[in-house]
Amino acid sequence: MLDRFIWHLHEDTDEVFIVLAGQMTIEFRDGKVELSQGQMFVMPKGVEHRPFSEKECQILLIEPKSVVNTVWI
């Protein structure tokens, strides 16, 4: 079973994903980016996205502490 975040965006801040172990995908309404261990992706503010992984994946997520966490579905 895939673990998926809901579609969401951050209007006021960028978000940084760094994959520490495993692989993950970040979907956009018009495409996707696939990341592996050691890769980083900067999500620009205002871009709707939904990250997921098919297997366990460890990431470092960097965003301001004022960002309210989004719920898993």
Buried (B, 14 or more C-beta within 10 A) or exposed (E): EEBBBEEEEBEEEBBEBBBEEBBBBBBEEEEEBEBEBEEEBEBEEEEEBBBBBEEEBEBEEEBEEEEEEBEEE
